Amino acid sequence: MRTILLLLLWLPLAPALAAPWPQVTKRAVVGRLPQPAAVAASSRALAALDAEGRLWRWPVGGGGKPAVKEYGFDRPLGLAPLEGGWLVADTGHGRLVWVGGDGAVKRQWPLTLPCLEAETPCTPKTPRPVSVAAVANELVWSDRNHLLCRIDRDVGALQGCVGGYGRMEGQFQYPFQIAVDESGFLLVADVLGGRVQMFDRKGRYFAQFGRFGIAEGELYRPNGVALDPQHGLAFVSDAYFGAIAVFHQGEPLGRLEDASGRPVILDTPSNLFYRDGKLYAAETGADRIVVLDLAFSEREPPAFSASGLSVSQKDCLLCHLEFAKEAPLEIRGPDELGQLPVARFRMCYSCHHGPVVDSRMIIRAGAQHPTLYDPELKRKKRPWPREDELPDVFPITEEHQLTCTSCHTPHTAEIEGTTLYPDHKNPWLRVPNPEGRLCERCHESKAKGARDPDDSHHGVNHPLGIRLRPSPYKGAPGYPADPGLTHGLPDSLRKAGGMLGPDDTLACQSCHQIHGGVSDDLLLLDDDRGQLCRQCHRRQFSRSKREARRKGVHPVNVKPEEKILRGGKRVRFVTCGSCHPVHDGKPQTPMLLKPAESLCQDCHPRQHAKDKDDARRKGVHPVNVTLEEPVTIAGQRWKKVGCLTCHAVHRGRPNTPALVEDHHDGRLCRHCHEDNSPVLGSDHDLRITAKDSRNHFDETPAQAGLCGACHTLHRGKGKWPYLYAAKIVGHPQKPAEDGDSTPFRRDQLCLNCHQDHPQAVAKDKVVKFFSHPHKDIVLRSEPDRIPLLDAREQDSETGAIGCTTCHDPHVWTPRHRQAKRPPLAANRKNLEGDPHSSFLRQLQPQKTFCLGCHGLEVREKYKYFHDDFVRGVVDYLR
């Protein structure tokens, strides 16, 4: 008898003389959260779910600071109280989850669906629970597959499903919120059916109320259902109009009003919950939970006229309200921007906020493709005419603006295979888009030359159509050379919504997200510091200078050491985009702002030189010079020296400053300076003889490399000594207190190491005596064999004797000079020199100019030139 009485509260009966009438006396915002989908209240707390899958909980009444926790839910839509805790419909994961009052997960129920169609073989659909309720020992959920299903709470076994897509009694067109009365009967909002259907606790259809329409008392987009059993009222929210319809005994009372008699209008109220005189609403479009305090009085039920919409019109009127001639102009006419209902964002959102399609984290989160509904200031900044002409197939407004219907329409000839996204069986695109070329129809300039490597515009745009899979053979066109790009789209991009085209080809949507991008450029990931580029180009990316050196690539994500101006603006942070503009590159370059050599010059003016003289003035290695003989470095032949002769930028050897070959053992320098290669393994290889020494830049020989211990390429002082990297210590012009003094600067470079000073690199090999008269005599020699120093201290035929007259600091012994490779390369020991080595240019003094003056004594004087005792008894002028 009690069950029958309770049912009478919701069933249509003869009109009563008076009915309880609710009015909103207070309206308050409980909390602000991104696009909430569900709200529920218990005697102790209030809870809500947001679009990001988080569960929010407030103390009773909704006051105080909320507790927010993530549980790994995927776009959950359903929420109901359960024994002091909360029952969640985890839509994306196809499960129900019980969260206790303490916030801990107590149990999970994975869901399955039966085959309702006569399929052979049976192919069960993927469960998508959108609302949930607990009834006795069962859990009931409405499913986006147009079903109402039950499972046994204890064992989790499926007890059955009812429904199916359709308009008949017991069928659904996207069921959503479930409300349960005190007898366990279920009231389910049928979103596109425009009604609320009733079922008993076993899921058997019982009755329905409400009908599809746009007049007061009818339902257009019913979403939320809440029950007030004390007054026999049912509240039903409309996701399009924003109103809350009130029903008493199945008959409409009108829209919920405030104390002044004005209808309460919310922004996409998708979920309702009633408790103790308070109606809670998840106002999805306004990103908040609101609570409406209700007061009740009595009034006669009003008489409502039907809108006159026929069943045959329904399918069109689901979107085309402008076709409803019976409706007031404010409903069917254009809005303040001149758009009819079908083209408004609100129309699309009334289905895409969850119950039909959950696009909350796409069409209302993040950056969106420009449309008419953007802020006015933003619309006015858009140029017209555009650089690329819009095809006629995409309709625009009179103000040259796009709407949702510019790209989307349900009236497409093709249903399957028209999109990159496999989950979108029917994306309602105006043109097929299986290869992602829809974007290219309107943005032709952004794809020009991107698919044809031989196109004259190659290098202007990022490549498209590249297959991210292993190449069938080395150098195959259309395949990446980087092995890291042969495994498909990186998971990080795929999870962010990125996709590849057929055959794993790169498309616009591999980097861009039309709805829900993270920037005005509609990127999948933020790229202010190269995060997006990094996902595919990991080899080229670095977080610091240290990581760049370890990889052998040009640094990014760093502040420039020198002031850089580009386009009149100062570059304060170097990123991938500092050189690669993605869609605005220079033709026939690897997508650069300008040819590489001139681009390097922009940021590295200190290292750039017009010619040898300019290089000397700056103290840098010469560039823009032509070699006498071409050299081949890392497989490429060079006649003119430029930045890219030595630097690879993105493909450098690890642990080098982006060099094409390793510099630590002099291999790179050897190509152009082959005569100096014998220094490898000699006593002037400081990695062997002075491991702990440090050059002027505080680098050890192991860090600076074979040549870098003494030479610097880009960090010279611009004055003598030009490319000298060794640290100047002591008094190199007089290496020992009781020794000679030199007037020659070139000698000081040698004596800087060979002096009696604790920081001198070769303090164990001090050269005290080295002077030879030159002012009162004329010396003549062959410069290519034993060079003398002229007044400018340059190698000359006549002049004075300096260190380099007899010694070649790069060649341990003369026989090494003609070697094809460094003869001491394998040496790892400190060599002990003698008159037959020690970097001497000649081992036979009688073949030198010395013979002309010293005759028979030439051998002794040559052999013991630096000897303290001999110099004391031998007269070199005799």
HELIX and SHEET records of a PDB file:
HELIX    1   1 ARG A    2  LEU A    7  1                                   6    
HELIX    2   2 VAL A   60  GLY A   62  5                                   3    
HELIX    3   3 THR A   91  HIS A   93  5                                   3    
HELIX    4   4 THR A  284  ALA A  286  5                                   3    
HELIX    5   5 VAL A  311  GLN A  313  5                                   3    
HELIX    6   6 LYS A  314  LEU A  317  1                                   4    
HELIX    7   7 LEU A  321  PHE A  323  5                                   3    
HELIX    8   8 LEU A  329  ARG A  332  1                                   4    
HELIX    9   9 PRO A  341  ALA A  343  5                                   3    
HELIX   10  10 PHE A  345  HIS A  352  1                                   8    
HELIX   11  11 ARG A  360  ILE A  363  1                                   4    
HELIX   12  12 GLU A  376  LYS A  380  1                                   5    
HELIX   13  13 CYS A  404  CYS A  407  1                                   4    
HELIX   14  14 LEU A  438  CYS A  442  1                                   5    
HELIX   15  15 GLU A  444  LYS A  446  5                                   3    
HELIX   16  16 PRO A  483  LEU A  485  5                                   3    
HELIX   17  17 ASP A  491  LYS A  495  1                                   5    
HELIX   18  18 PRO A  502  ASP A  504  5                                   3    
HELIX   19  19 CYS A  508  SER A  510  5                                   3    
HELIX   20  20 GLN A  531  CYS A  536  1                                   6    
HELIX   21  21 LYS A  545  LYS A  551  1                                   7    
HELIX   22  22 CYS A  576  SER A  578  5                                   3    
HELIX   23  23 ALA A  596  CYS A  603  1                                   8    
HELIX   24  24 LYS A  612  LYS A  618  1                                   7    
HELIX   25  25 CYS A  643  CYS A  646  1                                   4    
HELIX   26  26 ARG A  667  ARG A  670  1                                   4    
HELIX   27  27 GLU A  674  VAL A  679  5                                   6    
HELIX   28  28 LEU A  686  THR A  689  1                                   4    
HELIX   29  29 PRO A  701  GLY A  708  1                                   8    
HELIX   30  30 ARG A  745  LEU A  751  1                                   7    
HELIX   31  31 LYS A  763  LYS A  765  5                                   3    
HELIX   32  32 CYS A  803  CYS A  806  1                                   4    
HELIX   33  33 PRO A  814  HIS A  816  5                                   3    
HELIX   34  34 PRO A  845  LYS A  847  5                                   3    
HELIX   35  35 LEU A  851  HIS A  854  1                                   4    
HELIX   36  36 GLY A  855  GLU A  857  5                                   3    
HELIX   37  37 VAL A  858  LYS A  863  1                                   6    
HELIX   38  38 ASP A  868  VAL A  873  1                                   6    
SHEET    1   A 5 GLU A 257  ASP A 258  0                                        
SHEET    2   A 5 ALA A  19  ARG A  32  1                                        
SHEET    3   A 5 ARG A 288  ARG A 299 -1                                        
SHEET    4   A 5 LYS A 278  GLU A 283 -1                                        
SHEET    5   A 5 PRO A 269  ARG A 275 -1                                        
SHEET    1   B 4 ALA A  38  ALA A  41  0                                        
SHEET    2   B 4 ALA A  45  LEU A  49 -1                                        
SHEET    3   B 4 ARG A  54  PRO A  59 -1                                        
SHEET    4   B 4 ALA A  67  GLU A  70 -1                                        
SHEET    1   C 4 GLY A  78  LEU A  82  0                                        
SHEET    2   C 4 GLY A  85  ASP A  90 -1                                        
SHEET    3   C 4 ARG A  95  VAL A  99 -1                                        
SHEET    4   C 4 VAL A 105  PRO A 110 -1                                        
SHEET    1   D 4 PRO A 129  VAL A 135  0                                        
SHEET    2   D 4 GLU A 138  ASP A 143 -1                                        
SHEET    3   D 4 LEU A 147  ASP A 152 -1                                        
SHEET    4   D 4 LEU A 158  GLY A 163 -1                                        
SHEET    1   E 4 PRO A 175  VAL A 180  0                                        
SHEET    2   E 4 LEU A 186  ASP A 190 -1                                        
SHEET    3   E 4 ARG A 195  PHE A 199 -1                                        
SHEET    4   E 4 TYR A 205  PHE A 209 -1                                        
SHEET    1   F 4 PRO A 222  ASP A 228  0                                        
SHEET    2   F 4 LEU A 233  ASP A 238 -1                                        
SHEET    3   F 4 ILE A 244  HIS A 248 -1                                        
SHEET    4   F 4 GLU A 251  ARG A 255 -1                                        
SHEET    1   G 2 ALA A 367  GLN A 368  0                                        
SHEET    2   G 2 HIS A 515  GLY A 517 -1                                        
SHEET    1   H 2 LEU A 565  ARG A 566  0                                        
SHEET    2   H 2 LYS A 569  ARG A 570 -1                                        
SHEET    1   I 2 VAL A 625  ILE A 633  0                                        
SHEET    2   I 2 GLN A 636  VAL A 641 -1                                        
SHEET    1   J 2 LEU A 788  LEU A 789  0                                        
SHEET    2   J 2 ASP A 795  SER A 796 -1                                        
END                                                                             
